[in-house]
C-alpha cells in the first residue's frame, strides 16, 4: 500500500519511490541491479491492490522459482508491514519481523512510508525498489530469461503506447480515485473525487461493452492494473470509501469483465477477500474507528458465468494458462468465494 497525506483537504499520494531497477544487463552506470534467479525476494501483501498487481504478474509469467515471495499480514501499524503470517512473525528468508528493517538496512534514515510491493536483495537484506508501477513492467520485459514456457506477453511492444495511455488515466481517476474519495478531508473535495471516479468508470463501462480486454485481444498490463481496484470495489470502496453511486455488480460490462478476469488463472486465485476487508476496515481507524469488519458482500457472484467469451480474444494470446499456485501460495479457503 502506498502512503498518502492530506493536502488542503484533498488526498495527495506520495509517489516518490525508490526508483532503482533490476534489469537484464544490470548496467551499473544507470544504477540498475542485475537480474539473477534466487537473488531477490518480492515482499507483498494480498490486502494491497498495488502489491496484488505484482503477485499476479509474477504468477502469470511463471517467475515463482526465480523470485521468492514473502507475504506480510493484512494489517500494519504506523511503522511498517509485519510478517504476521509466518512462524514467530519472522520472514523465513530475510529473517526480519518488519519490512521496515529492509528499508533501514539500505537507508538508515529512510523518512518515507514503508510500502509494498518491495523487492529486497536477499544477500544484503536491503530493499532494492518499491516502485510498484515499474516493478511489474520490468518483470515482463527484463526477466524474460526466466519466464515459463508459454508465458503471455503482458506488455506487447506494438501496444505499449496505448497500454500506457489507458493505464495513466485509470491510475489517476480509478486506482487512486477511490482513495481520493475515501480520504477527502472536506465535502467539496470528496464530491470532486466522486464525480471524477464515476465518470471514469462510465468511460470504462462503455469501452468494455464491445471489447473483452482494455487493449488488444488478450490480457495486458492495463487489465491487471484495473482488476485489482475492481475486485476490491464492492467489498471495500463502495462503503468504506463512500464510492457509492452504484456497486460494481450494477455495471454490466465492468462486472462481466471483472468476473472474466477473476475466473482466469492467475487473477482470482491471488485474491484474499478476508485479508482485503481486514486491512481496510482495521487499519483505517480515522474512517472506521470501531474497526468492525463487515460480513458481506456475498462473494458467490464472482464465480457465476460472465459470457464475455462471445466478444472474442484469448486471455493469454499465444501463451498458455499458468499452472496451479505453489502449495505455500494458495489463498486460504476463508478468503475465497465458496
Secondary structure as a PSIPRED ss2 file (coil, helix, strand):
# PSIPRED VFORMAT (PSIPRED V4.0)

   1 X C   1.000  0.000  0.000
   2 X C   1.000  0.000  0.000
   3 X C   1.000  0.000  0.000
   4 X E   0.000  0.000  1.000
   5 X E   0.000  0.000  1.000
   6 X E   0.000  0.000  1.000
   7 X E   0.000  0.000  1.000
   8 X C   1.000  0.000  0.000
   9 X C   1.000  0.000  0.000
  10 X E   0.000  0.000  1.000
  11 X E   0.000  0.000  1.000
  12 X E   0.000  0.000  1.000
  13 X E   0.000  0.000  1.000
  14 X C   1.000  0.000  0.000
  15 X C   1.000  0.000  0.000
  16 X C   1.000  0.000  0.000
  17 X C   1.000  0.000  0.000
  18 X C   1.000  0.000  0.000
  19 X C   1.000  0.000  0.000
  20 X C   1.000  0.000  0.000
  21 X C   1.000  0.000  0.000
  22 X E   0.000  0.000  1.000
  23 X E   0.000  0.000  1.000
  24 X C   1.000  0.000  0.000
  25 X C   1.000  0.000  0.000
  26 X C   1.000  0.000  0.000
  27 X C   1.000  0.000  0.000
  28 X H   0.000  1.000  0.000
  29 X H   0.000  1.000  0.000
  30 X H   0.000  1.000  0.000
  31 X C   1.000  0.000  0.000
  32 X C   1.000  0.000  0.000
  33 X E   0.000  0.000  1.000
  34 X E   0.000  0.000  1.000
  35 X C   1.000  0.000  0.000
  36 X C   1.000  0.000  0.000
  37 X C   1.000  0.000  0.000
  38 X C   1.000  0.000  0.000
  39 X C   1.000  0.000  0.000
  40 X E   0.000  0.000  1.000
  41 X E   0.000  0.000  1.000
  42 X E   0.000  0.000  1.000
  43 X E   0.000  0.000  1.000
  44 X E   0.000  0.000  1.000
  45 X C   1.000  0.000  0.000
  46 X C   1.000  0.000  0.000
  47 X C   1.000  0.000  0.000
  48 X C   1.000  0.000  0.000
  49 X H   0.000  1.000  0.000
  50 X H   0.000  1.000  0.000
  51 X H   0.000  1.000  0.000
  52 X H   0.000  1.000  0.000
  53 X H   0.000  1.000  0.000
  54 X H   0.000  1.000  0.000
  55 X H   0.000  1.000  0.000
  56 X H   0.000  1.000  0.000
  57 X H   0.000  1.000  0.000
  58 X H   0.000  1.000  0.000
  59 X H   0.000  1.000  0.000
  60 X H   0.000  1.000  0.000
  61 X H   0.000  1.000  0.000
  62 X C   1.000  0.000  0.000
  63 X C   1.000  0.000  0.000
  64 X C   1.000  0.000  0.000
  65 X C   1.000  0.000  0.000
  66 X C   1.000  0.000  0.000
  67 X C   1.000  0.000  0.000
  68 X E   0.000  0.000  1.000
  69 X E   0.000  0.000  1.000
  70 X E   0.000  0.000  1.000
  71 X E   0.000  0.000  1.000
  72 X C   1.000  0.000  0.000
  73 X C   1.000  0.000  0.000
  74 X C   1.000  0.000  0.000
  75 X C   1.000  0.000  0.000
  76 X E   0.000  0.000  1.000
  77 X C   1.000  0.000  0.000
  78 X C   1.000  0.000  0.000
  79 X C   1.000  0.000  0.000
  80 X C   1.000  0.000  0.000
  81 X E   0.000  0.000  1.000
  82 X E   0.000  0.000  1.000
  83 X C   1.000  0.000  0.000
  84 X C   1.000  0.000  0.000
  85 X C   1.000  0.000  0.000
  86 X C   1.000  0.000  0.000
  87 X H   0.000  1.000  0.000
  88 X H   0.000  1.000  0.000
  89 X H   0.000  1.000  0.000
  90 X C   1.000  0.000  0.000
  91 X C   1.000  0.000  0.000
  92 X C   1.000  0.000  0.000
  93 X C   1.000  0.000  0.000
  94 X C   1.000  0.000  0.000
  95 X C   1.000  0.000  0.000
  96 X C   1.000  0.000  0.000
  97 X C   1.000  0.000  0.000
  98 X E   0.000  0.000  1.000
  99 X C   1.000  0.000  0.000
 100 X H   0.000  1.000  0.000
 101 X H   0.000  1.000  0.000
 102 X H   0.000  1.000  0.000
 103 X H   0.000  1.000  0.000
 104 X H   0.000  1.000  0.000
 105 X H   0.000  1.000  0.000
 106 X H   0.000  1.000  0.000
 107 X C   1.000  0.000  0.000
 108 X C   1.000  0.000  0.000
 109 X C   1.000  0.000  0.000
 110 X C   1.000  0.000  0.000
 111 X C   1.000  0.000  0.000
 112 X C   1.000  0.000  0.000
 113 X C   1.000  0.000  0.000
 114 X C   1.000  0.000  0.000
 115 X C   1.000  0.000  0.000
 116 X C   1.000  0.000  0.000
 117 X C   1.000  0.000  0.000
 118 X E   0.000  0.000  1.000
 119 X E   0.000  0.000  1.000
 120 X E   0.000  0.000  1.000
 121 X E   0.000  0.000  1.000
 122 X C   1.000  0.000  0.000
 123 X C   1.000  0.000  0.000
 124 X C   1.000  0.000  0.000
 125 X C   1.000  0.000  0.000
 126 X E   0.000  0.000  1.000
 127 X E   0.000  0.000  1.000
 128 X E   0.000  0.000  1.000
 129 X E   0.000  0.000  1.000
 130 X C   1.000  0.000  0.000
 131 X C   1.000  0.000  0.000
 132 X H   0.000  1.000  0.000
 133 X H   0.000  1.000  0.000
 134 X H   0.000  1.000  0.000
 135 X H   0.000  1.000  0.000
 136 X H   0.000  1.000  0.000
 137 X H   0.000  1.000  0.000
 138 X H   0.000  1.000  0.000
 139 X H   0.000  1.000  0.000
 140 X H   0.000  1.000  0.000
 141 X H   0.000  1.000  0.000
 142 X C   1.000  0.000  0.000
 143 X C   1.000  0.000  0.000
 144 X H   0.000  1.000  0.000
 145 X H   0.000  1.000  0.000
 146 X H   0.000  1.000  0.000
 147 X C   1.000  0.000  0.000
 148 X C   1.000  0.000  0.000
 149 X C   1.000  0.000  0.000
 150 X C   1.000  0.000  0.000
 151 X C   1.000  0.000  0.000
 152 X C   1.000  0.000  0.000
 153 X C   1.000  0.000  0.000
 154 X C   1.000  0.000  0.000
 155 X C   1.000  0.000  0.000
 156 X C   1.000  0.000  0.000
 157 X H   0.000  1.000  0.000
 158 X H   0.000  1.000  0.000
 159 X H   0.000  1.000  0.000
 160 X H   0.000  1.000  0.000
 161 X H   0.000  1.000  0.000
 162 X H   0.000  1.000  0.000
 163 X H   0.000  1.000  0.000
 164 X H   0.000  1.000  0.000
 165 X H   0.000  1.000  0.000
 166 X H   0.000  1.000  0.000
 167 X H   0.000  1.000  0.000
 168 X H   0.000  1.000  0.000
 169 X H   0.000  1.000  0.000
 170 X H   0.000  1.000  0.000
 171 X H   0.000  1.000  0.000
 172 X H   0.000  1.000  0.000
 173 X H   0.000  1.000  0.000
 174 X H   0.000  1.000  0.000
 175 X H   0.000  1.000  0.000
 176 X C   1.000  0.000  0.000
 177 X H   0.000  1.000  0.000
 178 X H   0.000  1.000  0.000
 179 X H   0.000  1.000  0.000
 180 X H   0.000  1.000  0.000
 181 X H   0.000  1.000  0.000
 182 X H   0.000  1.000  0.000
 183 X C   1.000  0.000  0.000
 184 X C   1.000  0.000  0.000
 185 X C   1.000  0.000  0.000
 186 X C   1.000  0.000  0.000
 187 X H   0.000  1.000  0.000
 188 X H   0.000  1.000  0.000
 189 X H   0.000  1.000  0.000
 190 X H   0.000  1.000  0.000
 191 X H   0.000  1.000  0.000
 192 X H   0.000  1.000  0.000
 193 X H   0.000  1.000  0.000
 194 X H   0.000  1.000  0.000
 195 X H   0.000  1.000  0.000
 196 X H   0.000  1.000  0.000
 197 X H   0.000  1.000  0.000
 198 X H   0.000  1.000  0.000
 199 X H   0.000  1.000  0.000
 200 X H   0.000  1.000  0.000
 201 X H   0.000  1.000  0.000
 202 X H   0.000  1.000  0.000
 203 X H   0.000  1.000  0.000
 204 X H   0.000  1.000  0.000
 205 X H   0.000  1.000  0.000
 206 X H   0.000  1.000  0.000
 207 X H   0.000  1.000  0.000
 208 X C   1.000  0.000  0.000
 209 X C   1.000  0.000  0.000
 210 X C   1.000  0.000  0.000
 211 X C   1.000  0.000  0.000
 212 X C   1.000  0.000  0.000
 213 X C   1.000  0.000  0.000
 214 X C   1.000  0.000  0.000
 215 X C   1.000  0.000  0.000
 216 X C   1.000  0.000  0.000
 217 X C   1.000  0.000  0.000
 218 X C   1.000  0.000  0.000
 219 X C   1.000  0.000  0.000
 220 X C   1.000  0.000  0.000
 221 X H   0.000  1.000  0.000
 222 X H   0.000  1.000  0.000
 223 X H   0.000  1.000  0.000
 224 X H   0.000  1.000  0.000
 225 X H   0.000  1.000  0.000
 226 X H   0.000  1.000  0.000
 227 X H   0.000  1.000  0.000
 228 X H   0.000  1.000  0.000
 229 X H   0.000  1.000  0.000
 230 X H   0.000  1.000  0.000
 231 X H   0.000  1.000  0.000
 232 X H   0.000  1.000  0.000
 233 X H   0.000  1.000  0.000
 234 X H   0.000  1.000  0.000
 235 X H   0.000  1.000  0.000
 236 X H   0.000  1.000  0.000
 237 X H   0.000  1.000  0.000
 238 X H   0.000  1.000  0.000
 239 X H   0.000  1.000  0.000
 240 X H   0.000  1.000  0.000
 241 X C   1.000  0.000  0.000
 242 X C   1.000  0.000  0.000
 243 X C   1.000  0.000  0.000
 244 X C   1.000  0.000  0.000
 245 X C   1.000  0.000  0.000
 246 X C   1.000  0.000  0.000
 247 X C   1.000  0.000  0.000
 248 X H   0.000  1.000  0.000
 249 X H   0.000  1.000  0.000
 250 X H   0.000  1.000  0.000
 251 X C   1.000  0.000  0.000
 252 X H   0.000  1.000  0.000
 253 X H   0.000  1.000  0.000
 254 X H   0.000  1.000  0.000
 255 X H   0.000  1.000  0.000
 256 X H   0.000  1.000  0.000
 257 X H   0.000  1.000  0.000
 258 X H   0.000  1.000  0.000
 259 X H   0.000  1.000  0.000
 260 X H   0.000  1.000  0.000
 261 X H   0.000  1.000  0.000
 262 X H   0.000  1.000  0.000
 263 X C   1.000  0.000  0.000
 264 X C   1.000  0.000  0.000
 265 X C   1.000  0.000  0.000
 266 X C   1.000  0.000  0.000
 267 X C   1.000  0.000  0.000
 268 X H   0.000  1.000  0.000
 269 X H   0.000  1.000  0.000
 270 X H   0.000  1.000  0.000
 271 X C   1.000  0.000  0.000
 272 X C   1.000  0.000  0.000
 273 X H   0.000  1.000  0.000
 274 X H   0.000  1.000  0.000
 275 X H   0.000  1.000  0.000
 276 X H   0.000  1.000  0.000
 277 X H   0.000  1.000  0.000
 278 X H   0.000  1.000  0.000
 279 X H   0.000  1.000  0.000
 280 X H   0.000  1.000  0.000
 281 X H   0.000  1.000  0.000
 282 X H   0.000  1.000  0.000
 283 X H   0.000  1.000  0.000
 284 X C   1.000  0.000  0.000
 285 X C   1.000  0.000  0.000
 286 X C   1.000  0.000  0.000
 287 X C   1.000  0.000  0.000
 288 X C   1.000  0.000  0.000
 289 X C   1.000  0.000  0.000
 290 X C   1.000  0.000  0.000
 291 X C   1.000  0.000  0.000
 292 X C   1.000  0.000  0.000
 293 X C   1.000  0.000  0.000
 294 X C   1.000  0.000  0.000
 295 X C   1.000  0.000  0.000
 296 X C   1.000  0.000  0.000
 297 X C   1.000  0.000  0.000
 298 X C   1.000  0.000  0.000
 299 X C   1.000  0.000  0.000
 300 X H   0.000  1.000  0.000
 301 X H   0.000  1.000  0.000
 302 X H   0.000  1.000  0.000
 303 X H   0.000  1.000  0.000
 304 X C   1.000  0.000  0.000
 305 X C   1.000  0.000  0.000
 306 X C   1.000  0.000  0.000
 307 X C   1.000  0.000  0.000
 308 X H   0.000  1.000  0.000
 309 X H   0.000  1.000  0.000
 310 X H   0.000  1.000  0.000
 311 X H   0.000  1.000  0.000
 312 X C   1.000  0.000  0.000
 313 X C   1.000  0.000  0.000
 314 X C   1.000  0.000  0.000
 315 X C   1.000  0.000  0.000
 316 X C   1.000  0.000  0.000
 317 X C   1.000  0.000  0.000
 318 X C   1.000  0.000  0.000
 319 X C   1.000  0.000  0.000
 320 X C   1.000  0.000  0.000
 321 X C   1.000  0.000  0.000
 322 X C   1.000  0.000  0.000
 323 X C   1.000  0.000  0.000
 324 X C   1.000  0.000  0.000
 325 X C   1.000  0.000  0.000
 326 X C   1.000  0.000  0.000
 327 X H   0.000  1.000  0.000
 328 X H   0.000  1.000  0.000
 329 X H   0.000  1.000  0.000
 330 X C   1.000  0.000  0.000
 331 X C   1.000  0.000  0.000
 332 X C   1.000  0.000  0.000
 333 X H   0.000  1.000  0.000
 334 X H   0.000  1.000  0.000
 335 X H   0.000  1.000  0.000
 336 X C   1.000  0.000  0.000
 337 X C   1.000  0.000  0.000
 338 X C   1.000  0.000  0.000
